[in-house]
Amino acid sequence: MELTMNTRSDPADTRNPAHGLNPLDIDALVEARHPDPFSMLGMHQTELGHVVRVFLPGASAVNIVDAASGEHLGSLARIRDAGLFAGFVERPAAYRLQIDWHGTPQETHDTYSFGPVLSDEWLTRLSQADPYAVLECLGSRPVTHGNVAGARFAVWAPNARRVSVVGDFNTWDGRRHPMRLRHNAGVWELFVPGIGAGTRYKYEIVTREGVTLPLKADPCAMQSEKPPSTASVVADADAIDHYAWTDADWMATRAGKQTAQSPLTIYEAHAESWLRVPEDGNRGMNWHELAERLIPYAKGMGFTHLEFMPIAEHPFGGSWGYQPLGQFAPSARFGTPEQFAEFVNRAHEAGLGVIIDWVPAHFPNDAHGLVQFDGTPLYEHADPREGYHQDWNTMIYNLGRNEVSAFLIASGLAWLKRYHVDGLRVDAVASMLYRDYSRKTGEWVPNVHGGRENLESIAFLKRLNHEVRHIPGAITIAEESTAWPGVTASVESGGLGFDFKWNMGWMHDTLHYMEEDPVYRQYHHHLYTFGMVYAYSERFVLPLSHDEVVHGKGSLIGKMPGDRWQKFASLRAYFGFMWTHPGKKLLFMGGEFGQFAEFNHDESPHWHLLDDSLHGGLQKAVRDLNLLYTSEPALHKLDSDARGFEWIVGDDNANSVYAYRRTDAEGRELVVVCNMTPVPRLAYRIGMPRGGRWSEVFNSDASIYGGSNMGNGGVIHTDDYPSHGRGQSAALTLPPLATIVLRAD
């Protein structure tokens, strides 16, 4: 459509087009420091008639036309060379602007002709720190306002003097779209007509001292640019909120699949490097490609869940996602938010749960992020003894500020509700619980009672878990490395309310044991048994995570002593112990086939090693352990109940042998025996829980796994010979460096 620009004023109209503006207002508008641009711009009634004022730097002429009919209503005169136009119109009406950008025409609605976009009710809920109001109101989304399509923007910045939304639609000029401040909530809002999903934007914020900050990304954006670019993107919120999910069966039944009585075996992956594409610059896969490869792999390996290291948008890939800034945005490294929803949907269709690592403890200090967001320490504490994390050079969230707490809880709810994520593994909980975490005397601030407990973080975690309880079947898992009591106790009983906790003590003790040369393991026998002393104090996940294979710690297989055969035998035996020990299971990618290299986020796991029989055999052993664990109620049903475990042999340190009984208390029984030396034990007698025939259902020394194939021929029969306080016993062949599992027939 070709527009004709009329730059002439009506010669009979002698009214001053700047009527109603004093020089101070004009200066403030053109310098983008007016406290209320809506009071000056747009259409206003004056004693001389209706006037329209617009600020369009770079425009050469502006006409006003009726939005419905296209009828010419008036022409605006330039009253300041910087781009301020004003003029009278023939009558009040919904209007559009016809703009001449020096030969390039544009017709659009006027942002400043629209009323507020957030209702008083929602503002009240925001002021009361309601996380559901954060989800509904803050950030950006395409909307129709006053029957006009556009995008709504809203951001919390209570201490700013001015906030403008900038983007490609206004040449990133902060003078063009200053926002409206809703004082009672400290929220700035704006409706920009004519733009929609895919629009790049940021916020230009001027502090109360008048300093213009570096452009800020939207803390609540649902989508971001692909790093290293840092702009926020208006997401297709309708497509996300109304995604055509086909996982109804999974969602209806997942509550029963994620309990303390259910088998949970979790495959932890770094999405960007799980399988890179060397033919295309070694890039990481997108969500569609991961769905095609990762889902069937994890399912075929017998895992029940995938757990991703953080996938929220983060600027530095080397942080592996643990320094996120886009707490509501799936990283653009892998595609769009809708494509992430598709991945979760396909995982659920395949019968796999999806857990994500979520980081509410701290955030990076990148200038475009949350740090000093409105010129004040808004999201972080002002005192560096509380607000700066010296270990990670990051900022610590001020969880005592209700709006910050609501912001983070809204983020957690968004992943669970928008994307059907099944669980949040909450990172660095220990650093949140203690005010003196990794700090020396004098470097931390006590709580109001003079103690070291972080009362604000405790309240936040309880509130988070209380809210998650309202999402059917969703779970939370704490990465908590101390002896804090009641991590998985209910909020009502005074606990933090998590469903599960990583058992870091078990992991450290048992890995320490495995690192010992077998000849010395007899002196560290307790490291394998001590975990049972506190096994039922919480509901535990046994984690062999990425943390154990980075920063010079070596790989799992690299921790094993001895020659190459002994290394693999030891790791197979260790996995056998882990998978039969009370507690849910987690294994980081690469560990399942014994990668020798540490985790490197710039490379894929060394998949080519599977051509080697020992690596391939270890992978088969993990698969079979998963299948055994999920199919045998005795191995999972009483994971958090003392009735499910009993030592048979726990004190044979001289031979480094362990034997124990697992049961579901309903008649199903297994006996597990571990020989943690390379010396075969022949006719090793142990007491059996019942007499009769027992099947050898797993032997980590089987030849298919790369072992020596020593064992009990698949079946044993007990003898009427008392041993270990039991009337029946069996003389077993214990293979070297091996775990065997026997099932009562």
N, C-alpha and C positions, 0 to 999 in steps of 0.2 A: 504494500500500500504506500503510495507516494503522498507525503504530507506537504501541504502548502503552509509555510510559516508566515504569519502576518506580524510584522514588527512595528506596525504603525499604531499609535494611540488614537482614540476617537478625538478629533479636533474640538468637539463640543464639550468634551469631558475635561474640566479644569481642576478636578480634584487631585490632590497630592497622592500619588500611588503609595507613598511611604506612610500614609496616615496611620496613626496608632503606634508607630515605632519612634522612639527617641534615639538620639545618636548613641547612647550607651547600649541600648538593645541591639542596634545595628552592629556596633563593634563586637559585642559579645557573640552574635550569631555568626559573623564571618570569621571570627577567631575560634569558633567552636568551644566557647566557654560559657554559653548561656545556661543558667541553672534549669530552665524549663522551656526547651525549644518548642514544645507543643503549644505553649501559650502565645507564641509569635508566628509560627509557620502554619501552613494550611489555610483553610478558609475561616474567616472571622467576621462577625457582624460589627460594624462601627456605626457611628451616628450619621455617616455620609453614605453608607451602603456596605455591601459585602465585599471584602477584599481577600485576595489570595496572595500568599507570600511563599516563595520557595527559595531554597539556597542550592544552586546547581553550579558549582565551580566548573568553568570550562564551557558552559553553554553560551550560545550566541543569541538565542531568542526562545521565548516560551509563550505558547497560547493555551487557553483553557477551553475545553470542549465538554459538552454534556456526555456523561459516561454512557447513557442509554442511546441517545439519538445521534450523537456526534455533532450536534449544533454548536457553533462557535459562541462562547459565552464572554470572551474577553481576551485581551492581550496584556501581558505583563511587561513592565518596564524595568530595565536594570537600574537599581538604585544604589548599587555599590559594585565597582568593577570586579571585586573578588567573586561575584556570582550570585548576589542577592537580587531577586526579582520580586516585584509586587505590582498589583493592579486590581482594579475593581471589575466585578463581573455583573452581567445584566440581572441575574437572579441566582438565589442559592439553589444548588443541585449537586447530586453526586457527579463528580467531574473526573476528567483525565487530563494529563499534561501532554501537550505536543511540544517536544523539545527539539531544537535545531542545534546539533553538536557540530557547528561549522560545516554544514553540508550533509551531515549524517542525521537523518530524522529518527526520532523515537517517540512512541506514544505509550504512556504508562500511567497507572494510578499514582497518586501522591501519598507517600508514606504518612505524611502528617495530616492527612484527612481522615485517618482511622482512629477510633477510640482505643481504650486499653484492651489488652488481649487476655489478661489473667483476671479472674473474678475475685471479688473481695473474700469469698469463701476459701478459695485456694490460697490466697495470700495469707489469710489467717492461719491456715494449716501449715504453710511454709514458715511463718513466724513462730509456730509452735514446734518446729523441727519434726514434722511428720515425714518419714521417708517416702511414703506413697505420694505425697505432694511433690517431693523432689522428682520422683519418677514421672509424674504427670506434667509438671510445669517447667522444670529447668532444662536447659539445652536448646536444641533447635528441632523443628519438625515442620513439614509442609502442612498448611492448614488453609481453610477457606474462612475468611473474616469479612463480614459485611458483603457476602456473596462474591468475594474476590479471592482468587487463588494466590497464594504466596507462601512465605515462610515466617514462622514465629520464632523469635529469639528471646531467651530469658537467662539471666546470669546473676548470681549472688555476689555483690561487691559493695557492701554497705558503707565503706569508708572512702569510696571514690568520689571525686568531684565531677567527673564525666566518664561515661562509657559509651563508645560507639561500636557498632558492628561494621566490619570492613571485609571486603572480599572482591572477587572479580567483577561483581555487579556494580561496584562503585569505585573501581580502580584503586581499591585499598586506601581510600581517602577518608580519614576519620571525621572530616568536617561534614560529610554528606549524610550520615545516618546516626546522629547522637540519639541515645535511647531515653526512654521515659523511666524515671525513678519512682518505684512504688515504695514510699518511705516506710510503711509499717512492716515491711519484710526485708528491706535492704536489697531488693531485687530490681534490676534494670530489665526492661522489656521493650520489644519493638516488633511490629509486623511490617515486613518488606514485601510489597506486592510484586507479582510477576516473576518470582524466582521459586525454585523447588529443589527436589532431591538432586544431589550431585553438586550443589553449590559449595564452593570453598569459602571459608570465612575464618576470621579471628575477632578478638575484641581489642580495641584500642582504649586503654584505660589511663585517665589522668588522675594522679593522686590528689589528696586534699591540699598538698603543698604546691600543686600546679605542675608536677613533673609528669611527662608522658612516658609511660613504661614501654618496654619492648612488647610487641603484639602478643597477646595471650591466646592460647588455644582454649576451647570451651571445655571446662571440667566435666560437663555432663553430656558432651557430644556422643551420639551413638555410633559415629563413624569418623575416621580420620584419614588424612592422606598417608600414603605409603612412605615410611621413613626412607631417606633422611628428611623428607619434607615434613612439615609440622602443622599444617593447617587442619582445622576441623572441617567436616563435610556434613551438609544437611543430608541426613539419612532418609530413606524411604520408610518412614515410621509405619505407615499403613501396611506395607509389605512385610515388615517385621512383626508387627502386632497381630496381623491376620495371615501369617504364614500357614500354608495348607498342610498342617501336621498330619501324618499318618501313623503316629506312634501311640494311638489311644490304648492299645493292649498293654504296651510297656508301662505307660504312665499309670494305668489302673492297677498294675500288679507290682510296681517297683518297690512299694513300701515293704512288701514281704521279702524282697531280694536284697535289702540293705540293712538288715537287723543284726544284732549280736548273734543270732542263731543261724544266720545265712552264710553261705560261702562267699567271701569277697577275696578275689585274687586280682590284683591291680597291676597293670602294665603302665609304668611311668614313661612318658615320651616328651622329648623336646620337638615340638611340631615342625620347626623350621629345618632341623637337621636329621630327622628320622630317616629320610631317604631323599638326598639331594639329587638334582638332575645335572650331571656333569656335562651333558651335551648342550646345556643352555646356561652356561656361565656358573655352574654349580649352585643354581638357585634352589631354594626350598620349594616344596610342593605347595599347591593351593589346596583349599578344602575339598574340592572335587577329586583331585588326584589322591589326597590322603584317604578319602572315603573309598576309593577304588583299591588302594593297596593296604593301608594300615588296618582298616576294620576287618577285612577277611584274615589278615595275618594274626591279629590279636585274638580273634574268635577261634581260628584254627589252632592257636597255641593253648586254648582252654582258659584264657583269662576271662573274668566276668566284667571287668571295668578297664577303661582307659583313663589315665590321669595325665593331663597336660601341665607342664610347667607353664607359668602365667602367659595367657594369650591376650590379655588386655593390652591396649596400645602402649608401647614403650619406645622412647627415642633411641636407646643404646642397645643394639642386639647382643653385645657382650655381657649384658646383665642377665641374659636368658629370660627376660621378662620380669625379673624381681624388682625392677625400678619402674613401675608403670606410672603414666600420667593420664591415660584415657581409661578411667576405671569403668566406663560404660561401653567402650568401643572394642569389639574384637579387632585384633591387629590387621591392618590392611596388607600386611605381608602375605596373608593367606586368602585374600579376597574380601567380599562384601559381608555385611552382617547376615544377609539372607543366605549366603553360601555357608556360613557357619551353622545357621539353623538347619540347613540341608544336611550337613555332616552329622549333627546330633540326631536328626531324624533317621538317617540311614543307620547309625550305630544302634539306635533303639530297635529299628526293624530287624537288625541282625542279632538282637539280644544282648547288646553290650551297653553298660552304663558309661556315662561320661562325667568325670570329676575334673575340676580345674583348680589349680593353685591360685589363691587370691591373696592380695597383699594389702592389708589395712594398717600395717605398722609404720610405714615410712614412704617417702616419695623423693625423686631426684630433684636437684635444684636447678634444672634447666630453666633459662630465662623465660621461655614461652609457656612454662607450666604453672604450678600452683604456688611456688615460692613468692612471698610478698605480693600476693595476687592483686590486691587493690592498693598497693603501696604500704600495706601493713602486714604483719604476720597473721594472716587470716586463717589459713589452714594449719599452720605450724605454731608451736609455742614461741613466744617472744624471747624467752630466756634460753640461750643455747644449751644450758645444762638440762633442759627438758626438750628442746626443739631441734637439736642437731645430733645426728647419729654418727659418732666419730669413727666407728668401724667401717661404715659404708659410704661416708660422705653424703648422707642424705638427710632429709628433714623429717621430723617426727610429727605425725598428726596430733593436733590438740583435741583429743577426744573429750575433754571437759567442755568444749564448746558444742552446744546442742546441735547447731547447724552442721558442724563437721561430722559429728556422729551420725546424723540423719543422712548426710551425703554418702557416707561409706555403707551404711546399712542399705540404702537405696541401691547402691552398686551391687551388693551381694544379692539382693532380691531380683535385680534386673537379670543377672545371669541365670538364676533359677526359674524365673517366671517367663521372661521373654524367650529364652533359648532352651528351655526344658533341661538345663544342666541338672544332673542328679545329685551333685554334692560339691561343696567348697572345702578344699583343704586349705586351712587358714595358716598362712606363713608366719614364722617368727613370733609365735605367741609368747614365748619366754621373754623376748625383748619388750613386749608390751606389758607384762605383768609386774616387772620389777623396775622401779625408778633408778636403781643403781646398776642396771644391767650393763656390764662391760665398762663400768666407771669406777674410778678410784674415790677414796674419801675426799670430800670437798668438791667433787665434780657432779654431784647430783643434788636434787632438792627433795627433802622428805615430804611425805603426805601430811595432811592436816593433823594427823595423830602422831607425827614424828617418825613414822615407819617407812619401810622401803617398798611397800606394796603400792601399785599404781591403781588407785581406787577408780579413777575415771575409765581406765582401760577395762577393768573388771566389769564395771557397769555396762560398758559398750558391748563386751563379748556376751554378757548375759542377755542384753537386749537383742543382739543379733540372733542368738540361738532361739530366743523366745519368738521372734518374728519368723524364723525359718520353720519353726514347728507348725506354722499355719499353712505351709506348702506341702501337700500330701506326699510323703515318701522321700522328700529331700533330706539330705544329711550334711553334717559338718564334721570335719576331721581337724584336730589341732596338731600342728607341729610344735610340740612343747617338750623341752628337753630337761626340765627340772622335776622335782618331786612335789610340785604344787598340788595340793589335795583337791580332789573333786572336779577334775577337768571334765570328766564324762558323767558326773552326777547331775541330776536335774537342777534347773534353776530354782524350782520350788523348794528343794531340799538344801539350797545354799551352794550348789555347784555352779560351774560355768555353763553347763548345758550342752557340751559337744556330744556327738554320737560316738566318736572314736578318738583316740590319741595315738600318735606315733610313739612306739616304744624304743626310744633312743638308747636307753640303758641296755636293753637286750642286744641291740645291734652292736654297740661298742664292745660289750663283754664277749659276745660270741665271735666277732671278727678278731678281737685280740687273741682269743683262744686259737682260732684257725691260723693265725700268723705264726704261732709257735711251731717250731720243729716238732714232729710227732714224738720224738724221744723225750721232749720236755713238757709235753701236754699233761703228763701225770701231775705236774706241780701246779697246774692251772685248772684242775678239774672243776673247781667250783664255778668257773666262768660260764660253763654250760648249764649248770643247775640253778644258779642264783636267781635267774629270771622267774622261776616258779615261786619264789618267796613272795613276790608282789604281783604275780600274773593276773590276779583278780581284783587288784585295787582300782583298776580302770578297765575300760573296754579298749583293747589295744590293736593296732596295726603293727606288724613286724616289717620295718622298712629297710630295704637295701636300695637306697635312693641315689640320685645323681650326686648328692653331697659326699658320698663315699668313694667316688671315682674321679675327683677333680683336685686341683691345687696340690699336686704332688703326692696324693694319697695312693696313686696307682689304681689299677683295675681290680675287680674281684679276683680274677684268676691270677693276677700278679701278686696278690697278697698270700697266695697259697705257697707253702714251702715245698722243697723237693724237686725232683726232675719233672719233665713235662708230663709224663703219665701220672705221677703222684699229684701234681697240681690239679689236673682235671678230676682225678678220683676224689681228692679232698673237697673240691667245690661241689661235685655231685653229692657227696655224703652230707655236706653242709646244707645244701638245698633240701635234701631228704629230711634232715633234722628240722629245718625251718618250716617246711610245709606240713609237718606232723606235730609241730609245737603249737600250743594254744595261741591264738591270735590270727587276725586277718593278714594277708600277704601283699607285699609290694616289691616289685623288681624293676629297676631302671633298664632302659633299652641297652642292648649290647651285652648285658650281664647274662642273658639267657643262653648265649652261645660262647661265652668265655672270651670276649674281646680283650686283647692284651693291652691295648692303648687306653689311656684316660679319655674321658668325655671331652670332645672338642667341638664346640658349637659351629665351627666353620666346616666340619667334615661330617659325613654320615658314619654310623657304625660300620665296622669293617665286614660287610655282608659276604664278601668273597671268602671269608674264613670258613663258611659253611661247607665248602668243598672238602674240607679236612674232616676226617672221620671223628676226631675227638671233639672238635667244635660242633659238628653236626650231631654227634651223640649227646652232648650236653643239652643242646636245644631239645632233642627228643625227650630227655629226662625231665626237663622243665614242663614240657607239654603233658607228659604222663603224670607228673606230680599234680598239675592243675586238674586234670581229669579225675585223678584219684581223690583229691581234696574236695572237689565239688560233688562227686558222686557218693562219697562216704559220709553219712551224717555224723559218724563217730569223730570225724576230723574237724567238724565245724560247728555242730549244733550247740555244744557246750563250751565254746571258746572262752566265754566269760563266766564260767560256772565251775567251781572246784570239783564237782562230781565227774567232770569230763576227763580228768587226768589223774594218773597214779604212777608214782615211781615203782618200778620193779627192781632195777639195778641203778642206783644213783651214786654209789660210793666206790666203784671199782676203778679208782684212779690208777692203779698199777697197770691195768690193761687198757685204760682209756676207753672203756665200754660203758654205754648207757642203754638202759631198756626201760620202756614205760608203756602204760596202757592208756588207750584213748577209747572213750565210749560215749554213746548218746543217751545213756541211762534208760534205754528202751530195748536193750538186748543186743545191740550191735556193738562189736568190740574189735579193736585192732591192737596189736602189739608191735611196737617199733623198737628196733635194736640198731645202735650205731657203734661201729668199731672205728675209732679215730686214729688208728695207727696202721702202717703198711704191713703189719704182721697178721696173717690169717689166724682166726681162732677156731680150732676144730673141737667139736663136741663141747661147745660152751653152753653150759646148762643154765636155764633160767626158769623160774616159776611161771606158770601160765594161769590166766584167770579162770579158765575152764578146760576140761579134758576133751579129747576127741581130735578131730582133724582140723588143721589150719592151713590155709592157702598162702603161699608167698606171692602177694599181689604187687610188690615193687621191690626191686633189687637194683640199687644204683651201680652195682658192679656188672650188670648184664652186658653182654657183648654188643648189643644194639646201641648201648650208650658209650661204648668205647672201653668197657671194663674187661676184667679177666674171666668173666662168666663163672665165677665161683659162687656157690649158693646151696640151696636145699632142694633142688629139683622141682621147685614149684609147690611142694606140699610137705607137711610134717604131721606126725601124730604124737600126741603127748604120752608120757609114761606116768604110771602110778608111783611117782618118786617125788617126795616133797622137796621143795626148794623155794627159798625166798618167802617163806611163810605161807606157801600155797601147796595144796595136796597134789597137784599135777605139775609136771615140768616137761621140758623138751631139751634135748641136746642138739644145739644148732651149729651149723657151719657159718661163721661170720667172715665174709670176704674182707680183704684189706681195704682200708679207707672207704667204708661203705655203710650205707643205711639200708636195712631191709624192713619191709612192712608185712606183717602176717595178719590175716583176717580169719576169724572164727567161722567155720562153715556151718 
